[in-house]
Amino acid sequence: MKTILVTNRKGGVGKTTTTTNLAAWIGAMGKKVLVIDLDTQSHLQYGFGFSKPFEKGIHDALANKSSILGDIYETSFENVMLIPAHINFNISTIPNDNTTLKELIIKDGINEVFDYCLIDTPPTSDILLFNSLYLSDYTIVPIKAEFLGVIATNQFLKLFYSIASQINQDIEFLGIVPTMFNKSMKEHQNLVEDLQKKVG
């Protein structure tokens, strides 16, 4: 199972939308996809066709170090399954252990069932991000095409590489995904060109 982390410390940049569309695309190609929603806003579920918040989810499993097999739900997209967030969960109850998520995935044999795992993260740098980093093979950073979005992304990348070098040196950076991008706007073109110069 290959795991892709979708992350950025800035909110409102399209992490959840990117995760949803990427999962649907991979699933449409015949690959089995597991999506994990670590953001306690719990917005990812709506993109997958669920209308009500879940009473428990991945955050409960992390806090209790319990099985996540009962928290996997079939979505409205072909070959895509979801482990939902627990809305407004108090993450301070989650033990300060970067390895918990990966241990649960392996313990339940989930890594042998799915081809891909996508992780949608909250706009924070905390134990949820650290667990995601420890599990992930790749990362994608969505960025809103605006001036402050570029500044925030540059700040995040410095922090990200610092954390990643300590937690998972093997994680591969797939790149930045400009969202809400209008190619007819000169400002958006300039921002993307500037990003390409700075991060490739």
Secondary structure, DSSP 4 states (H G I P E B T S, - for coil): -EEEEE--SSSSSSHHHHHHHHHHHHHHTT--EEEEE--TT--HHHHTT--S--SS-HHHHHHHT---GGG-EE-SSTTEEEE---TT--GGGS-S-TTHHHHHHHHTTGGGT-SEEEEE--SS-SHHHHHHHHH-SEEEEEEESSHHHHHHHHHHHHHHHHHHHHH-TT-EEEEEEEES--TT-HHHHHHHHHHHHHH-
